[in-house]
Amino acid sequence: MPPYTRTALIIVIAAVGAARELGLVAIPLPQNARQIPQEVLRFRLRQGTLQFGFELGTGVRTYVSASTPYVLALGLLLSHQALLPTVLAGTAFGAGRALSAALTLWSRDPDRGATIAARMTWIKNVTATTILAALAALAALLIA
Amino acid sequence: MTRGRRARAAFTDPLLAVAALALLAVAAAALQATVLCWASVGALAGFALSGSV
């Protein structure tokens, strides 16, 4: 596939992801929508922690509530990034996932769940539209 | 609410993290820093799953 076509596809995918978050289109996300059972952490803590992190991080057994992880995965696939940028983006994905839990820990707020629930629509809208804007700007500047 | 608790609540507000990551992603794109831009997009995508288990 020619580079321009791949770039255009990335922008289209990011635009569809943003449109989905804004409620303009209804697209079901492919996912294994179920929680990791508590037994994973109950018996073997070290192995269970690794398994929990793997299953949560890769989405093998978790709820994927936003379209942006798919935009990221397809974008990296289509942009033919080298190994290092791809690993860095994946690591940043994990860090972003962990940041949410870290902020919850640091907040010491017993009503944190309600705070996140109240912000969730904003978080998903802003992340999806920012990703579209950033990738479109990057593509435009690199092509120019 | 005490001043310390208010500061902690503001510092750990999810919207602050999203704003910082969004600014980083757009700035990286404007600077044509491709690797940093993809990494910022990765962090935003990960953070978008806040509350997802």
N, CA and C atoms of all chains as a GROMACS GRO file, in nm:
protein
  591
    1MET      N    1   0.086  -0.120   0.000
    1MET     CA    2   0.000   0.000   0.000
    1MET      C    3   0.089   0.125   0.000
    2PRO      N    4   0.063   0.222  -0.090
    2PRO     CA    5   0.148   0.342  -0.096
    2PRO      C    6   0.140   0.424   0.034
    3PRO      N    7   0.249   0.495   0.066
    3PRO     CA    8   0.253   0.572   0.192
    3PRO      C    9   0.138   0.671   0.208
    4TYR      N   10   0.103   0.741   0.098
    4TYR     CA   11  -0.005   0.841   0.109
    4TYR      C   12  -0.138   0.773   0.144
    5THR      N   13  -0.160   0.655   0.085
    5THR     CA   14  -0.284   0.582   0.113
    5THR      C   15  -0.287   0.539   0.260
    6ARG      N   16  -0.172   0.491   0.308
    6ARG     CA   17  -0.164   0.448   0.449
    6ARG      C   18  -0.188   0.567   0.542
    7THR      N   19  -0.127   0.680   0.509
    7THR     CA   20  -0.145   0.801   0.591
    7THR      C   21  -0.291   0.843   0.593
    8ALA      N   22  -0.353   0.841   0.474
    8ALA     CA   23  -0.495   0.880   0.467
    8ALA      C   24  -0.581   0.784   0.549
    9LEU      N   25  -0.548   0.656   0.542
    9LEU     CA   26  -0.624   0.556   0.619
    9LEU      C   27  -0.612   0.580   0.770
   10ILE      N   28  -0.492   0.615   0.814
   10ILE     CA   29  -0.470   0.643   0.957
   10ILE      C   30  -0.560   0.760   1.001
   11ILE      N   31  -0.564   0.865   0.919
   11ILE     CA   32  -0.646   0.982   0.953
   11ILE      C   33  -0.794   0.944   0.954
   12VAL      N   34  -0.835   0.863   0.855
   12VAL     CA   35  -0.976   0.822   0.849
   12VAL      C   36  -1.011   0.739   0.974
   13ILE      N   37  -0.923   0.649   1.012
   13ILE     CA   38  -0.949   0.565   1.131
   13ILE      C   39  -0.957   0.653   1.257
   14ALA      N   40  -0.865   0.749   1.269
   14ALA     CA   41  -0.868   0.840   1.385
   14ALA      C   42  -0.996   0.924   1.384
   15ALA      N   43  -1.040   0.964   1.264
   15ALA     CA   44  -1.162   1.045   1.253
   15ALA      C   45  -1.285   0.961   1.292
   16VAL      N   46  -1.287   0.836   1.249
   16VAL     CA   47  -1.399   0.747   1.284
   16VAL      C   48  -1.400   0.724   1.436
   17GLY      N   49  -1.279   0.705   1.493
   17GLY     CA   50  -1.268   0.686   1.638
   17GLY      C   51  -1.322   0.807   1.714
   18ALA      N   52  -1.285   0.928   1.666
   18ALA     CA   53  -1.333   1.050   1.732
   18ALA      C   54  -1.485   1.064   1.715
   19ALA      N   55  -1.533   1.033   1.594
   19ALA     CA   56  -1.678   1.043   1.569
   19ALA      C   57  -1.755   0.946   1.658
   20ARG      N   58  -1.696   0.830   1.679
   20ARG     CA   59  -1.762   0.731   1.766
   20ARG      C   60  -1.771   0.783   1.910
   21GLU      N   61  -1.659   0.840   1.959
   21GLU     CA   62  -1.660   0.891   2.097
   21GLU      C   63  -1.757   1.008   2.113
   22LEU      N   64  -1.771   1.088   2.008
   22LEU     CA   65  -1.862   1.204   2.014
   22LEU      C   66  -2.007   1.164   1.993
   23GLY      N   67  -2.029   1.035   1.970
   23GLY     CA   68  -2.166   0.986   1.954
   23GLY      C   69  -2.224   1.008   1.816
   24LEU      N   70  -2.138   1.037   1.718
   24LEU     CA   71  -2.188   1.064   1.582
   24LEU      C   72  -2.211   0.936   1.504
   25VAL      N   73  -2.136   0.832   1.537
   25VAL     CA   74  -2.156   0.701   1.474
   25VAL      C   75  -2.155   0.594   1.584
   26ALA      N   76  -2.226   0.486   1.560
   26ALA     CA   77  -2.231   0.376   1.659
   26ALA      C   78  -2.160   0.256   1.599
   27ILE      N   79  -2.041   0.230   1.652
   27ILE     CA   80  -1.963   0.116   1.603
   27ILE      C   81  -1.925   0.030   1.724
   28PRO      N   82  -1.968  -0.097   1.727
   28PRO     CA   83  -1.927  -0.182   1.839
   28PRO      C   84  -1.778  -0.215   1.829
   29LEU      N   85  -1.708  -0.213   1.943
   29LEU     CA   86  -1.565  -0.240   1.943
   29LEU      C   87  -1.541  -0.390   1.963
   30PRO      N   88  -1.456  -0.451   1.880
   30PRO     CA   89  -1.426  -0.592   1.902
   30PRO      C   90  -1.351  -0.610   2.034
   31GLN      N   91  -1.402  -0.692   2.122
   31GLN     CA   92  -1.337  -0.710   2.252
   31GLN      C   93  -1.390  -0.834   2.323
   32ASN      N   94  -1.311  -0.883   2.414
   32ASN     CA   95  -1.351  -0.994   2.500
   32ASN      C   96  -1.402  -0.931   2.630
   33ALA      N   97  -1.526  -0.884   2.628
   33ALA     CA   98  -1.580  -0.801   2.736
   33ALA      C   99  -1.610  -0.883   2.861
   34ARG      N  100  -1.508  -0.906   2.940
   34ARG     CA  101  -1.528  -0.973   3.069
   34ARG      C  102  -1.413  -0.934   3.162
   35GLN      N  103  -1.439  -0.940   3.291
   35GLN     CA  104  -1.338  -0.903   3.389
   35GLN      C  105  -1.244  -1.020   3.419
   36ILE      N  106  -1.123  -0.986   3.458
   36ILE     CA  107  -1.030  -1.088   3.503
   36ILE      C  108  -1.077  -1.137   3.640
   37PRO      N  109  -1.097  -1.267   3.659
   37PRO     CA  110  -1.150  -1.314   3.788
   37PRO      C  111  -1.050  -1.292   3.902
   38GLN      N  112  -1.102  -1.274   4.022
   38GLN     CA  113  -1.018  -1.247   4.139
   38GLN      C  114  -0.924  -1.362   4.171
   39GLU      N  115  -0.961  -1.483   4.128
   39GLU     CA  116  -0.877  -1.601   4.156
   39GLU      C  117  -0.736  -1.585   4.099
   40VAL      N  118  -0.723  -1.504   3.994
   40VAL     CA  119  -0.592  -1.483   3.932
   40VAL      C  120  -0.492  -1.428   4.033
   41LEU      N  121  -0.540  -1.342   4.123
   41LEU     CA  122  -0.450  -1.280   4.222
   41LEU      C  123  -0.455  -1.350   4.358
   42ARG      N  124  -0.546  -1.442   4.375
   42ARG     CA  125  -0.570  -1.496   4.509
   42ARG      C  126  -0.465  -1.598   4.554
   43PHE      N  127  -0.419  -1.683   4.462
   43PHE     CA  128  -0.337  -1.796   4.505
   43PHE      C  129  -0.186  -1.775   4.484
   44ARG      N  130  -0.148  -1.732   4.363
   44ARG     CA  131  -0.006  -1.707   4.336
   44ARG      C  132   0.011  -1.559   4.305
   45LEU      N  133   0.056  -1.482   4.403
   45LEU     CA  134   0.056  -1.337   4.390
   45LEU      C  135   0.148  -1.290   4.276
   46ARG      N  136   0.273  -1.343   4.272
   46ARG     CA  137   0.368  -1.293   4.172
   46ARG      C  138   0.324  -1.330   4.031
   47GLN      N  139   0.296  -1.458   4.010
   47GLN     CA  140   0.252  -1.504   3.878
   47GLN      C  141   0.116  -1.442   3.842
   48GLY      N  142   0.030  -1.432   3.943
   48GLY     CA  143  -0.102  -1.374   3.920
   48GLY      C  144  -0.094  -1.228   3.882
   49THR      N  145   0.000  -1.154   3.943
   49THR     CA  146   0.017  -1.013   3.910
   49THR      C  147   0.060  -0.996   3.765
   50LEU      N  148   0.156  -1.082   3.723
   50LEU     CA  149   0.201  -1.077   3.584
   50LEU      C  150   0.087  -1.111   3.488
   51GLN      N  151   0.012  -1.214   3.523
   51GLN     CA  152  -0.100  -1.256   3.439
   51GLN      C  153  -0.205  -1.146   3.431
   52PHE      N  154  -0.233  -1.084   3.547
   52PHE     CA  155  -0.332  -0.976   3.553
   52PHE      C  156  -0.288  -0.860   3.463
   53GLY      N  157  -0.159  -0.821   3.476
   53GLY     CA  158  -0.106  -0.711   3.395
   53GLY      C  159  -0.110  -0.742   3.247
   54PHE      N  160  -0.076  -0.867   3.212
   54PHE     CA  161  -0.076  -0.907   3.071
   54PHE      C  162  -0.218  -0.902   3.015
   55GLU      N  163  -0.311  -0.962   3.090
   55GLU     CA  164  -0.448  -0.971   3.039
   55GLU      C  165  -0.515  -0.833   3.032
   56LEU      N  166  -0.485  -0.749   3.131
   56LEU     CA  167  -0.544  -0.614   3.133
   56LEU      C  168  -0.478  -0.527   3.026
   57GLY      N  169  -0.345  -0.534   3.019
   57GLY     CA  170  -0.270  -0.448   2.927
   57GLY      C  171  -0.295  -0.480   2.781
   58THR      N  172  -0.308  -0.608   2.749
   58THR     CA  173  -0.327  -0.645   2.609
   58THR      C  174  -0.474  -0.651   2.572
   59GLY      N  175  -0.561  -0.641   2.670
   59GLY     CA  176  -0.704  -0.646   2.640
   59GLY      C  177  -0.755  -0.786   2.614
   60VAL      N  178  -0.676  -0.887   2.652
   60VAL     CA  179  -0.718  -1.025   2.631
   60VAL      C  180  -0.848  -1.053   2.706
   61ARG      N  181  -0.856  -1.005   2.830
   61ARG     CA  182  -0.975  -1.030   2.911
   61ARG      C  183  -1.005  -0.903   2.992
   62THR      N  184  -1.066  -0.807   2.924
   62THR     CA  185  -1.102  -0.683   2.990
   62THR      C  186  -1.206  -0.609   2.906
   63TYR      N  187  -1.264  -0.505   2.962
   63TYR     CA  188  -1.357  -0.422   2.887
   63TYR      C  189  -1.278  -0.309   2.821
   64VAL      N  190  -1.296  -0.292   2.692
   64VAL     CA  191  -1.232  -0.180   2.621
   64VAL      C  192  -1.341  -0.078   2.595
   65SER      N  193  -1.336   0.031   2.673
   65SER     CA  194  -1.446   0.127   2.672
   65SER      C  195  -1.421   0.245   2.580
   66ALA      N  196  -1.306   0.249   2.512
   66ALA     CA  197  -1.276   0.363   2.425
   66ALA      C  198  -1.221   0.312   2.292
   67SER      N  199  -1.239   0.392   2.188
   67SER     CA  200  -1.192   0.350   2.055
   67SER      C  201  -1.045   0.384   2.032
   68THR      N  202  -0.988   0.470   2.116
   68THR     CA  203  -0.850   0.516   2.092
   68THR      C  204  -0.744   0.405   2.093
   69PRO      N  205  -0.757   0.299   2.177
   69PRO     CA  206  -0.656   0.192   2.167
   69PRO      C  207  -0.653   0.127   2.029
   70TYR      N  208  -0.769   0.119   1.964
   70TYR     CA  209  -0.773   0.062   1.828
   70TYR      C  210  -0.711   0.158   1.727
   71VAL      N  211  -0.732   0.288   1.748
   71VAL     CA  212  -0.670   0.388   1.660
   71VAL      C  213  -0.518   0.379   1.673
   72LEU      N  214  -0.471   0.364   1.796
   72LEU     CA  215  -0.327   0.350   1.819
   72LEU      C  216  -0.271   0.226   1.750
   73ALA      N  217  -0.335   0.112   1.773
   73ALA     CA  218  -0.284  -0.014   1.717
   73ALA      C  219  -0.284  -0.011   1.565
   74LEU      N  220  -0.395   0.032   1.506
   74LEU     CA  221  -0.403   0.035   1.360
   74LEU      C  222  -0.310   0.142   1.302
   75GLY      N  223  -0.296   0.254   1.374
   75GLY     CA  224  -0.207   0.360   1.329
   75GLY      C  225  -0.062   0.314   1.326
   76LEU      N  226  -0.020   0.245   1.430
   76LEU     CA  227   0.118   0.194   1.434
   76LEU      C  228   0.139   0.090   1.325
   77LEU      N  229   0.039   0.007   1.303
   77LEU     CA  230   0.048  -0.097   1.201
   77LEU      C  231   0.060  -0.034   1.062
   78LEU      N  232  -0.022   0.064   1.034
   78LEU     CA  233  -0.026   0.125   0.900
   78LEU      C  234   0.091   0.220   0.875
   79SER      N  235   0.143   0.282   0.981
   79SER     CA  236   0.251   0.380   0.961
   79SER      C  237   0.387   0.314   0.946
   80HIS      N  238   0.393   0.184   0.966
   80HIS     CA  239   0.519   0.109   0.950
   80HIS      C  240   0.631   0.169   1.033
   81GLN      N  241   0.601   0.199   1.159
   81GLN     CA  242   0.705   0.252   1.248
   81GLN      C  243   0.812   0.145   1.274
   82ALA      N  244   0.930   0.190   1.307
   82ALA     CA  245   1.037   0.096   1.343
   82ALA      C  246   1.005   0.035   1.479
   83LEU      N  247   1.085  -0.063   1.518
   83LEU     CA  248   1.057  -0.136   1.642
   83LEU      C  249   1.059  -0.044   1.764
   84LEU      N  250   1.161   0.043   1.773
   84LEU     CA  251   1.175   0.127   1.893
   84LEU      C  252   1.055   0.221   1.913
   85PRO      N  253   1.014   0.298   1.810
   85PRO     CA  254   0.895   0.383   1.831
   85PRO      C  255   0.770   0.302   1.866
   86THR      N  256   0.759   0.183   1.808
   86THR     CA  257   0.641   0.100   1.838
   86THR      C  258   0.644   0.054   1.983
   87VAL      N  259   0.760   0.010   2.029
   87VAL     CA  260   0.774  -0.033   2.169
   87VAL      C  261   0.751   0.085   2.263
   88LEU      N  262   0.804   0.202   2.224
   88LEU     CA  263   0.784   0.322   2.308
   88LEU      C  264   0.636   0.359   2.317
   89ALA      N  265   0.567   0.351   2.204
   89ALA     CA  266   0.423   0.384   2.205
   89ALA      C  267   0.346   0.283   2.292
   90GLY      N  268   0.385   0.155   2.281
   90GLY     CA  269   0.321   0.053   2.364
   90GLY      C  270   0.349   0.074   2.511
   91THR      N  271   0.473   0.110   2.541
   91THR     CA  272   0.509   0.137   2.681
   91THR      C  273   0.433   0.259   2.734
   92ALA      N  274   0.422   0.361   2.648
   92ALA     CA  275   0.347   0.481   2.687
   92ALA      C  276   0.199   0.446   2.709
   93PHE      N  277   0.146   0.354   2.629
   93PHE     CA  278   0.008   0.309   2.648
   93PHE      C  279  -0.008   0.249   2.789
   94GLY      N  280   0.088   0.162   2.825
   94GLY     CA  281   0.083   0.101   2.958
   94GLY      C  282   0.098   0.206   3.068
   95ALA      N  283   0.187   0.305   3.042
   95ALA     CA  284   0.207   0.412   3.142
   95ALA      C  285   0.080   0.494   3.157
   96GLY      N  286   0.014   0.523   3.044
   96GLY     CA  287  -0.112   0.598   3.050
   96GLY      C  288  -0.219   0.521   3.126
   97ARG      N  289  -0.219   0.390   3.106
   97ARG     CA  290  -0.315   0.303   3.176
   97ARG      C  291  -0.284   0.305   3.327
   98ALA      N  292  -0.154   0.298   3.359
   98ALA     CA  293  -0.112   0.296   3.500
   98ALA      C  294  -0.132   0.432   3.566
   99LEU      N  295  -0.120   0.540   3.487
   99LEU     CA  296  -0.134   0.674   3.543
   99LEU      C  297  -0.271   0.693   3.609
  100SER      N  298  -0.372   0.636   3.544
  100SER     CA  299  -0.508   0.647   3.600
  100SER      C  300  -0.515   0.585   3.739
  101ALA      N  301  -0.457   0.464   3.751
  101ALA     CA  302  -0.458   0.396   3.881
  101ALA      C  303  -0.372   0.472   3.982
  102ALA      N  304  -0.257   0.528   3.936
  102ALA     CA  305  -0.169   0.602   4.026
  102ALA      C  306  -0.239   0.728   4.079
  103LEU      N  307  -0.310   0.798   3.990
  103LEU     CA  308  -0.381   0.919   4.034
  103LEU      C  309  -0.489   0.885   4.136
  104THR      N  310  -0.553   0.770   4.115
  104THR     CA  311  -0.655   0.725   4.210
  104THR      C  312  -0.591   0.700   4.347
  105LEU      N  313  -0.474   0.636   4.346
  105LEU     CA  314  -0.403   0.608   4.471
  105LEU      C  315  -0.362   0.738   4.540
  106TRP      N  316  -0.305   0.831   4.462
  106TRP     CA  317  -0.255   0.956   4.520
  106TRP      C  318  -0.369   1.047   4.569
  107SER      N  319  -0.485   1.033   4.507
  107SER     CA  320  -0.596   1.123   4.542
  107SER      C  321  -0.648   1.097   4.684
  108ARG      N  322  -0.633   0.972   4.732
  108ARG     CA  323  -0.684   0.931   4.864
  108ARG      C  324  -0.832   0.970   4.878
  109ASP      N  325  -0.902   0.962   4.766
  109ASP     CA  326  -1.042   1.004   4.764
  109ASP      C  327  -1.133   0.882   4.765
  110PRO      N  328  -1.213   0.865   4.870
  110PRO     CA  329  -1.302   0.749   4.875
  110PRO      C  330  -1.410   0.753   4.768
  111ASP      N  331  -1.436   0.873   4.712
  111ASP     CA  332  -1.537   0.885   4.606
  111ASP      C  333  -1.474   0.898   4.468
  112ARG      N  334  -1.354   0.842   4.454
  112ARG     CA  335  -1.281   0.857   4.328
  112ARG      C  336  -1.358   0.799   4.209
  113GLY      N  337  -1.426   0.688   4.233
  113GLY     CA  338  -1.504   0.624   4.126
  113GLY      C  339  -1.606   0.720   4.068
  114ALA      N  340  -1.670   0.796   4.154
  114ALA     CA  341  -1.770   0.893   4.107
  114ALA      C  342  -1.704   1.006   4.028
  115THR      N  343  -1.583   1.048   4.074
  115THR     CA  344  -1.511   1.155   4.004
  115THR      C  345  -1.475   1.110   3.863
  116ILE      N  346  -1.423   0.989   3.851
  116ILE     CA  347  -1.383   0.938   3.720
  116ILE      C  348  -1.506   0.920   3.631
  117ALA      N  349  -1.612   0.867   3.689
  117ALA     CA  350  -1.735   0.846   3.611
  117ALA      C  351  -1.787   0.979   3.556
  118ALA      N  352  -1.777   1.084   3.638
  118ALA     CA  353  -1.825   1.215   3.594
  118ALA      C  354  -1.739   1.273   3.483
  119ARG      N  355  -1.610   1.236   3.481
  119ARG     CA  356  -1.517   1.291   3.382
  119ARG      C  357  -1.502   1.201   3.258
  120MET      N  358  -1.555   1.082   3.263
  120MET     CA  359  -1.524   0.980   3.161
  120MET      C  360  -1.557   1.024   3.020
  121THR      N  361  -1.674   1.084   3.001
  121THR     CA  362  -1.712   1.129   2.866
  121THR      C  363  -1.613   1.232   2.815
  122TRP      N  364  -1.575   1.326   2.902
  122TRP     CA  365  -1.478   1.429   2.863
  122TRP      C  366  -1.344   1.365   2.828
  123ILE      N  367  -1.300   1.273   2.912
  123ILE     CA  368  -1.170   1.208   2.889
  123ILE      C  369  -1.169   1.140   2.752
  124LYS      N  370  -1.273   1.065   2.722
  124LYS     CA  371  -1.276   0.991   2.595
  124LYS      C  372  -1.289   1.086   2.476
  125ASN      N  373  -1.369   1.191   2.490
  125ASN     CA  374  -1.384   1.287   2.380
  125ASN      C  375  -1.255   1.362   2.353
  126VAL      N  376  -1.191   1.410   2.461
  126VAL     CA  377  -1.069   1.490   2.444
  126VAL      C  378  -0.956   1.403   2.389
  127THR      N  379  -0.940   1.281   2.441
  127THR     CA  380  -0.832   1.196   2.391
  127THR      C  381  -0.852   1.163   2.242
  128ALA      N  382  -0.976   1.128   2.205
  128ALA     CA  383  -1.001   1.088   2.065
  128ALA      C  384  -0.981   1.206   1.969
  129THR      N  385  -1.032   1.325   2.005
  129THR     CA  386  -1.017   1.440   1.915
  129THR      C  387  -0.873   1.490   1.912
  130THR      N  388  -0.803   1.480   2.025
  130THR     CA  389  -0.662   1.521   2.026
  130THR      C  390  -0.578   1.428   1.940
  131ILE      N  391  -0.604   1.299   1.950
  131ILE     CA  392  -0.528   1.203   1.869
  131ILE      C  393  -0.553   1.231   1.721
  132LEU      N  394  -0.677   1.258   1.684
  132LEU     CA  395  -0.707   1.293   1.544
  132LEU      C  396  -0.630   1.418   1.503
  133ALA      N  397  -0.634   1.521   1.587
  133ALA     CA  398  -0.567   1.648   1.554
  133ALA      C  399  -0.416   1.629   1.544
  134ALA      N  400  -0.358   1.555   1.639
  134ALA     CA  401  -0.212   1.537   1.641
  134ALA      C  402  -0.166   1.457   1.519
  135LEU      N  403  -0.237   1.348   1.488
  135LEU     CA  404  -0.196   1.265   1.374
  135LEU      C  405  -0.217   1.338   1.241
  136ALA      N  406  -0.326   1.416   1.232
  136ALA     CA  407  -0.351   1.492   1.110
  136ALA      C  408  -0.244   1.600   1.092
  137ALA      N  409  -0.208   1.668   1.201
  137ALA     CA  410  -0.106   1.772   1.195
  137ALA      C  411   0.030   1.711   1.158
  138LEU      N  412   0.061   1.599   1.221
  138LEU     CA  413   0.190   1.533   1.192
  138LEU      C  414   0.196   1.491   1.046
  139ALA      N  415   0.088   1.433   0.996
  139ALA     CA  416   0.085   1.389   0.855
  139ALA      C  417   0.099   1.508   0.762
  140ALA      N  418   0.026   1.616   0.791
  140ALA     CA  419   0.031   1.734   0.705
  140ALA      C  420   0.170   1.796   0.703
  141LEU      N  421   0.233   1.803   0.820
  141LEU     CA  422   0.366   1.865   0.827
  141LEU      C  423   0.473   1.778   0.762
  142LEU      N  424   0.459   1.646   0.776
  142LEU     CA  425   0.559   1.557   0.717
  142LEU      C  426   0.545   1.552   0.565
  143ILE      N  427   0.422   1.566   0.516
  143ILE     CA  428   0.400   1.563   0.371
  143ILE      C  429   0.443   1.695   0.307
  144ALA      N  430   0.420   1.807   0.379
  144ALA     CA  431   0.449   1.941   0.323
  144ALA      C  432   0.598   1.959   0.293
  145MET      N  433  -1.332   2.138   5.321
  145MET     CA  434  -1.213   2.072   5.264
  145MET      C  435  -1.089   2.157   5.290
  146THR      N  436  -0.982   2.095   5.343
  146THR     CA  437  -0.860   2.171   5.374
  146THR      C  438  -0.788   2.208   5.245
  147ARG      N  439  -0.692   2.303   5.259
  147ARG     CA  440  -0.617   2.348   5.142
  147ARG      C  441  -0.537   2.232   5.079
  148GLY      N  442  -0.475   2.149   5.166
  148GLY     CA  443  -0.399   2.036   5.117
  148GLY      C  444  -0.484   1.936   5.040
  149ARG      N  445  -0.602   1.911   5.093
  149ARG     CA  446  -0.692   1.816   5.028
  149ARG      C  447  -0.742   1.872   4.894
  150ARG      N  448  -0.767   2.004   4.895
  150ARG     CA  449  -0.811   2.069   4.770
  150ARG      C  450  -0.702   2.060   4.664
  151ALA      N  451  -0.576   2.086   4.708
  151ALA     CA  452  -0.464   2.082   4.615
  151ALA      C  453  -0.446   1.941   4.559
  152ARG      N  454  -0.459   1.840   4.647
  152ARG     CA  455  -0.444   1.702   4.603
  152ARG      C  456  -0.554   1.665   4.504
  153ALA      N  457  -0.675   1.711   4.532
  153ALA     CA  458  -0.787   1.681   4.442
  153ALA      C  459  -0.765   1.744   4.305
  154ALA      N  460  -0.712   1.867   4.304
  154ALA     CA  461  -0.688   1.935   4.176
  154ALA      C  462  -0.573   1.868   4.100
  155PHE      N  463  -0.467   1.833   4.174
  155PHE     CA  464  -0.348   1.773   4.112
  155PHE      C  465  -0.380   1.636   4.052
  156THR      N  466  -0.469   1.563   4.116
  156THR     CA  467  -0.499   1.427   4.068
  156THR      C  468  -0.625   1.421   3.981
  157ASP      N  469  -0.679   1.536   3.945
  157ASP     CA  470  -0.798   1.537   3.859
  157ASP      C  471  -0.762   1.478   3.722
  158PRO      N  472  -0.841   1.381   3.675
  158PRO     CA  473  -0.808   1.317   3.546
  158PRO      C  474  -0.800   1.416   3.430
  159LEU      N  475  -0.877   1.523   3.436
  159LEU     CA  476  -0.875   1.620   3.325
  159LEU      C  477  -0.741   1.692   3.314
  160LEU      N  478  -0.672   1.709   3.428
  160LEU     CA  479  -0.539   1.773   3.425
  160LEU      C  480  -0.441   1.684   3.349
  161ALA      N  481  -0.446   1.554   3.378
  161ALA     CA  482  -0.357   1.459   3.309
  161ALA      C  483  -0.388   1.454   3.160
  162VAL      N  484  -0.516   1.454   3.126
  162VAL     CA  485  -0.554   1.451   2.984
  162VAL      C  486  -0.505   1.577   2.914
  163ALA      N  487  -0.522   1.692   2.981
  163ALA     CA  488  -0.478   1.818   2.920
  163ALA      C  489  -0.328   1.818   2.896
  164ALA      N  490  -0.251   1.770   2.994
  164ALA     CA  491  -0.105   1.767   2.980
  164ALA      C  492  -0.063   1.674   2.866
  165LEU      N  493  -0.123   1.555   2.859
  165LEU     CA  494  -0.089   1.460   2.753
  165LEU      C  495  -0.133   1.512   2.616
  166ALA      N  496  -0.249   1.577   2.611
  166ALA     CA  497  -0.298   1.632   2.485
  166ALA      C  498  -0.204   1.742   2.435
  167LEU      N  499  -0.160   1.826   2.527
  167LEU     CA  500  -0.067   1.934   2.491
  167LEU      C  501   0.064   1.875   2.437
  168LEU      N  502   0.111   1.770   2.503
  168LEU     CA  503   0.235   1.704   2.460
  168LEU      C  504   0.219   1.646   2.320
  169ALA      N  505   0.106   1.580   2.294
  169ALA     CA  506   0.084   1.516   2.163
  169ALA      C  507   0.080   1.620   2.052
  170VAL      N  508   0.007   1.729   2.074
  170VAL     CA  509  -0.006   1.832   1.972
  170VAL      C  510   0.128   1.904   1.951
  171ALA      N  511   0.200   1.931   2.061
  171ALA     CA  512   0.331   1.997   2.051
  171ALA      C  513   0.429   1.908   1.975
  172ALA      N  514   0.427   1.778   2.004
  172ALA     CA  515   0.516   1.685   1.934
  172ALA      C  516   0.483   1.681   1.786
  173ALA      N  517   0.356   1.684   1.752
  173ALA     CA  518   0.316   1.685   1.611
  173ALA      C  519   0.364   1.813   1.544
  174ALA      N  520   0.346   1.926   1.612
  174ALA     CA  521   0.387   2.055   1.555
  174ALA      C  522   0.537   2.061   1.533
  175LEU      N  523   0.611   1.993   1.619
  175LEU     CA  524   0.758   1.991   1.606
  175LEU      C  525   0.805   1.878   1.515
  176GLN      N  526   0.710   1.805   1.458
  176GLN     CA  527   0.739   1.690   1.371
  176GLN      C  528   0.823   1.585   1.444
  177ALA      N  529   0.803   1.576   1.573
  177ALA     CA  530   0.873   1.474   1.654
  177ALA      C  531   0.788   1.346   1.650
  178THR      N  532   0.808   1.268   1.546
  178THR     CA  533   0.720   1.153   1.519
  178THR      C  534   0.716   1.053   1.635
  179VAL      N  535   0.832   1.018   1.688
  179VAL     CA  536   0.837   0.917   1.794
  179VAL      C  537   0.764   0.967   1.919
  180LEU      N  538   0.791   1.092   1.957
  180LEU     CA  539   0.726   1.149   2.075
  180LEU      C  540   0.575   1.161   2.052
  181CYS      N  541   0.537   1.194   1.930
  181CYS     CA  542   0.394   1.208   1.899
  181CYS      C  543   0.324   1.073   1.915
  182TRP      N  544   0.383   0.967   1.860
  182TRP     CA  545   0.321   0.834   1.874
  182TRP      C  546   0.319   0.789   2.020
  183ALA      N  547   0.425   0.823   2.094
  183ALA     CA  548   0.428   0.786   2.236
  183ALA      C  549   0.318   0.861   2.313
  184SER      N  550   0.298   0.988   2.278
  184SER     CA  551   0.192   1.066   2.344
  184SER      C  552   0.055   1.010   2.309
  185VAL      N  553   0.040   0.971   2.182
  185VAL     CA  554  -0.087   0.910   2.140
  185VAL      C  555  -0.109   0.780   2.218
  186GLY      N  556  -0.001   0.705   2.239
  186GLY     CA  557  -0.010   0.582   2.318
  186GLY      C  558  -0.054   0.610   2.461
  187ALA      N  559   0.006   0.712   2.522
  187ALA     CA  560  -0.030   0.746   2.660
  187ALA      C  561  -0.176   0.792   2.669
  188LEU      N  562  -0.218   0.872   2.570
  188LEU     CA  563  -0.359   0.917   2.569
  188LEU      C  564  -0.453   0.798   2.554
  189ALA      N  565  -0.418   0.706   2.465
  189ALA     CA  566  -0.503   0.588   2.444
  189ALA      C  567  -0.511   0.503   2.570
  190GLY      N  568  -0.399   0.490   2.640
  190GLY     CA  569  -0.401   0.414   2.765
  190GLY      C  570  -0.484   0.483   2.871
  191PHE      N  571  -0.469   0.615   2.879
  191PHE     CA  572  -0.543   0.689   2.982
  191PHE      C  573  -0.694   0.691   2.953
  192ALA      N  574  -0.728   0.681   2.824
  192ALA     CA  575  -0.870   0.680   2.785
  192ALA      C  576  -0.944   0.561   2.844
  193LEU      N  577  -0.868   0.459   2.884
  193LEU     CA  578  -0.931   0.340   2.944
  193LEU      C  579  -0.946   0.352   3.095
  194SER      N  580  -0.932   0.474   3.147
  194SER     CA  581  -0.951   0.497   3.291
  194SER      C  582  -1.086   0.441   3.334
  195GLY      N  583  -1.084   0.367   3.442
  195GLY     CA  584  -1.209   0.312   3.492
  195GLY      C  585  -1.248   0.182   3.428
  196SER      N  586  -1.179   0.145   3.319
  196SER     CA  587  -1.208   0.018   3.253
  196SER      C  588  -1.133  -0.094   3.323
  197VAL      N  589  -1.201  -0.204   3.351
  197VAL     CA  590  -1.136  -0.314   3.423
  197VAL      C  591  -1.149  -0.444   3.345
   0.00000   0.00000   0.00000
